[in-house]
């Protein structure tokens, strides 16, 4: 897995070995104050981005 975090926008970007598409999770400040662990599903399938 490869990942990067933009600290200005609070966005976590990642790609996996099985899915090299860049995926992003927006980390909202108000939800980060919770005591429960936040979980998001891992995107394992690529999507096609049609541009026309």
C-alpha positions in Angstrom: 0.0 0.0 0.0 1.2 3.5 -0.8 -0.3 6.5 0.9 0.0 10.3 1.4 -1.8 12.8 3.6 -2.5 16.4 2.7 -2.4 18.2 6.0 -3.9 21.4 4.6 -7.1 19.7 3.4 -7.1 16.7 5.8 -7.3 14.3 2.9 -5.8 10.8 3.1 -4.8 9.4 -0.4 -4.0 5.7 -0.9 -3.5 3.1 -3.6 -2.9 -0.7 -3.1 -0.8 -3.2 -5.0 -4.1 -4.8 -6.4 -5.7 -1.4 -7.2 -3.2 1.3 -8.4 -6.0 3.9 -8.7 -5.7 6.8 -6.3 -8.4 6.7 -3.7 -9.1 9.5 -1.2 -10.7 9.8 2.3 -11.6 13.3 3.5 -10.9 13.4 7.2 -13.4 15.9 8.7 -12.2 17.7 11.8 -15.4 17.3 13.8 -15.3 13.5 13.3 -11.7 13.2 14.4 -12.7 14.3 18.0 -14.6 11.0 18.5 -13.3 8.4 20.9 -14.4 5.5 18.5 -12.2 4.3 15.7 -13.4 5.4 12.3 -13.2 2.7 9.6 -13.7 3.1 5.8 -13.9 0.2 3.3 -10.8 -0.5 1.3 -11.5 0.1 -2.4 -10.2 -3.1 -4.1 -11.6 -2.5 -7.6 -10.6 0.1 -10.1 -13.2 2.5 -11.6 -13.0 4.0 -15.1 -13.1 7.8 -15.2 -14.7 8.7 -18.6 -13.6 12.2 -19.7 -16.0 12.7 -22.6 
